Amino acid sequence: MARFEGAFHSELWRPVLDLSAACGLALLLSIPAATAVGDLTSASGLARTIGLDLSFLFFDVLVFATALFGRWVGTAVAASAGPTRRALSHAALGVALGEVACLPYLAYSVAVFSGDFASVGLVLCISGLVSLAMAWLALAAAGIRGATGAVWLFLFAWIAVPLVGAPLISPVGAARRMLAGAAAWESLLAVGTPMLAVASAAVLLWLRRGVRHAT
């Protein structure tokens, strides 16, 4: 296990930097700087000129990138330790480090977008739960033929499909709704959905460990 911990932590820094860079670039592109530098000399001004709205770009990227990061964490932990109880906590720790790396951008976004800490805090909670769910799902799927593709399919379906008819079920749609102002029941649904995904992933891991012990 000591060897696993060393290998995992030595590989973690690069995905954390990738996550941080993706969020930083998205925040830069979403900053409404057109009035300062001219409509055609800023990404946000150009986007408005051609009819695109980048105001949610940072938060969309945050949710999606942390989900991808969580899946990487789960895969990395599974490759070194398998679906054990200790690996479960290591995956959670890796997810937490990714969320910490995003905190400076989230704090800055409050000032840039004239938001409030409560709504941004809910977005952080949603992204963290989604990341943890993907980490534990990847951990549970490790070593099962065809399961890796199923995890990818679940991720994209979870994010994209509900946007069409039930946006609060989608992590991206839920984050957007929190920022636009949400009722109490909407906040509960937005947070409760990824919590259910985390609980389901934990059950799958428990069942997987039970099967391994039985054999």
N, C-alpha and C positions, 0 to 999 in steps of 0.2 A: 504493500500500500504506500510506503514511503516513496518507492520508485515512481508509482503512479502520480502521487502528489507533485513531485518534482517535475515530471514530464508535462503534466497538465498545466501547471503554473508557468512553465517556461514557454509554452505554446499560446498562452492566453493573451499575451500583450499585443500580438499583431491583430487578432480580430477586434480587440478593444479599440485599437487605434483606427482600424477600418470603420468601425461603428461611429467613433467620434468624428472622423473626417467626413463621413456621409451626412451626419447630422449638421456639422458645421457648414458644409457646402449648401445643404438645403436651406438652412437659416439665412445664409448670405443671399441666396437667390430670392427668398421670400421677403426680404426687407424692403419696405416701400420707399425707395430712395429716389424715385423719379423726379420729385419736385426739386431735389437738391442738384442733380446732375443732368437733367434733361430727359425727356421721355424716351428718346432713342439711344441713350447711352447707359441705360441700366437694364438689368434683366427684368426687373419687375415692371418698368415702364414699357419695355418692348412687349412683354407678355400682355399688358393691358391693351396695347395698340392692336394686337392681333386677336384679342378677345379671350385670352386665357386668364384664369384667376390663380395666382400662386400664393394667396394668403394662407392656405392650409398646407402648402407644400412641406414645410418643415415638420409639421405634426404627422402628416401622412408618412413621410420618410422615417420619422422616429418610430412609429408603430411597426412599420414593415421591417425596418432594419433591425430593431430589437428582437422581432420574431425570428428573423434569419439568424441573428446572433445566438438566440436561445437554442435553436436547432443545432448550430455548430457546437455549442457547449455540450449538449446532450450526446452528440455523436462522439466528441472527443473523450468525454468521460466513459462512455460505453466501450470505446476501443481500448481503454487502459484498465478498466475495472469491472465492466459488466454491470448489469442492473442490481447492484447491491444497495443495502440501506445507506452505507457511507457514501456511495456514489451519488445517491439522491441529494444528500446535503452538499456535496461538492458541486453538483450542477446548480443548486440554488445559490451557492456562493458566487459561482461564475456569472450567473444572471445578475446578481446584485452588483457586482463590479461593473458590468455593462451599464446598468442604470445610473450608477454613480458618475460614470464618464459622461453621461448626457445631462447631468444636473446643471452645469454652467450655462449650456445652451437654453435649457428650460427657464432658468432664472432670467436670462437676457431677453427671452421671448416675451416675458410678462411686460417688460418696459416697451419693447418694440411694437407689440400688437395691442397695447393698452388693455391687457387682460387682467385677470386676478389670480392670486395664488391658489384659490380653491379649485377653479376649473383646470388650471395647469397641473395641479396636484392630482386631480382625477385622471388626467391624461397619462401622467407618470404611473399611476396605479394600474391603469389599463395596460399600458405597454409592458410593465413589469410582470403582470399576471400572464399576459400573452407569451412573453418570452419564457417564463417558467413552464407554462403548459407545453410549449414546443420543445423545451429542453427535456422534460420528463417523457414526452411522447417519443422523441428520438431515442432516449435511453431505453424505453420499453420496446421499441421496434428493432433495436440492434440485434443482428444475427438472424432475423426472421426474413426468409426469402419474400421479396415483393413488398415488405413493410416500409422500406425507405421511400419508395414511390408513393405509397399510400399516405405517408406523412406529408410529403410535398403537396399532394393533391388536396389533403385536408387543409393545409395552410392557405393555399390560393383560393379554395372554395370558401373558407371561413372569412377571408378578407374581402373577396370580390363579389361573390354571389349575393349575400344579404344586402349589398348596397342597392340592388335593384328594387327590392320590395320591403326589406326590414333593416334599415341602416343601423339601428341600435345593436343588432346582433353582430355586425361586422366591427372589428376593432377600429378600423379607420373611420367608419361612419359614426361609431360611438364617440371617438375622440373629437370629431368635428362637432357633434351635437353638444358635447360638454363645453366646448369653447364658445358656441353660439348662445349658450344659456339653456339649461335643461331643468325640467321639473324633477322633483324628488324621485318619482317612480322611474323616470328615464335614467337617472344616475344609478339607481339600484340595478336596473336591467343592464346598463352598460358595464358595470363592475361585476355583476352577478354572472354574466355569461362567461367571461374568462375564468372566473372562480370555479364555475362548473367544469370547464375544460381542464383546469389544474386538478380538481378532484377526480375527474375521469382518468386522467393520466396516472394519478397516484394509485387508483384501483387497478389499472392495467399492469403497473409495475408490481403491485402486491400479488396479482394473479400469476404474473410471469415468474416471480420468485417462488411462489407456491408450486408451480409446475416443475421448476428446476429442482426443488428440494424433494419432490415426490419421485422424480426419476433418479 
